Amino acid sequence: MIDETYIKTSEMVIQNELYDTLCNMSYLLQDDGGKVLDREAKFVIRNLKVTPTGTVQGLGEDLILDHDYLLGQEVFDPTLSQYAFELYGYISALKPDYVLKSSYDPDTEISMILRYTKGLPDYAASYMSYLYLELYSLFIALIGYRTGSVFKMNLSEIDTIVKNCRYISAKIGLTGNQENTYRTLNVLKHIQRAILFVKIGIPSILR
């Protein structure tokens, strides 16, 4: 269930521009009042290996997908945004300000961002864990923004997430014709739409 009360703690300038997008992000994340449930946190910790400099590891050496020379290449940038790197530390430590432990219905399924990686190659869980963390960071940055303050994620970082999301979609698309491949691609479409709406809306908010 989406916690609209929590979303309504955001600045009116954020709500006026991005309220529906915030609701969609919360639905994808399956957060509880802005906190990650501990099962999602543990999934991300288990599948996302990050160096002390904020570089994502363990995704293999194939970081470039070759396409038709007229279309160019999709390139994955393995560097976390600064705020996602900060939150990764808190989530890894299961800090109660960001992680809610054992306060949910155990029959409720894990976030759809992570759910459909089962049966796919290991790198799928790593890529989707990366997107879960970046989407959560963007969500919390929007909720916590106050007029006149510095927004915690810059536009170049958001651009990187958009490009990485496109790369991940292409990569997941190569995993075969499994049902979970198509389900994951559908989730990726919703993530891309949410981030693009933020990218479009944020300049008018920060002006």
Buried (B, 14 or more C-beta within 10 A) or exposed (E): EBBEEBBEEBBEBBBEBBBEBBBBBBBBBBBBEBBBBBBBBBBBBEBBEBEEEBEBEEBEEEEEBEEEEEEEEBEBBBBBBBBBBBBBEBBBEBEEEBBBEEEBEEEEEBBBBBBBBEEBBEBBBBBBBBBBBBBBBBBBBBBBBEEEEEBBBBEEBBEBBBBBBBBBBBBBBEBEEEEBBBBBBEBBEBBBEBBBBBBEBBEEBBE
